[in-house]
């Protein structure tokens, strides 16, 4: 089992992962690690230090956020959501969304491009 950011993405393939342990927190920063990047979509893990976030933006594809650790405020088309570890949120294509870590926060982001 892989528990840390050790090794390349290729070395992670075929192994059991604990996603919250594949990306580590960094003080005052947002850390990301893309696990899959295909024409049809991506899977990226993120770790946000408390207070870090992403400003409002849109994406041309649906995206699924699965919270792995902590909690964050995510707004989608002006509607606020507090999401916590174990919860998911689907962000629809072309709708503005933003994210702010209420506390240290890790998520998996799955973006479907087709």
Residue, then its C-alpha position, 0 to 999 in steps of 0.5 A: x500500500x502506498x501511503x505517501x507522495x513517494x514514487x511517480x504516478x506510473x509507480x502508483x498504478x496497480x497499487x492500493x492507495x489511500x488517497x488522503x495520504x498520497x498528497x501532503x499538506x504544505x503550510x500556506x499552500x495548495x498542493x496538487x497531484x494528478x493521478x490520471x490525465x486523459x483526453x476523456x478526463x482527469x483525476x487530481x488530488x489536492x491538499x489545501x492549507x486552512x484559508x487557502x482556496x480557488x477563486x470563482x471560475x468556470x470549467x467546460x466540463x462536469x467535475x466531481x469533488x470527493x472530500x477526503x479530509x477536513x472541510x471546505x466551503x464550495x459555492x456553485x452558481x452562487x449557492x454555498x455548500x459546506x462539504x466535509x470528509x466523506x461527502x461529495x459534490x458535483x459541479x456542473x459544467x459552465x457554472x461558476x464555482x469557488x472553494x475556500x478551505x475552512x480547515x486543512x482540506x483534501x479532495x479528489x477532483x474527477x473531471x469528465x471531459x466527454 
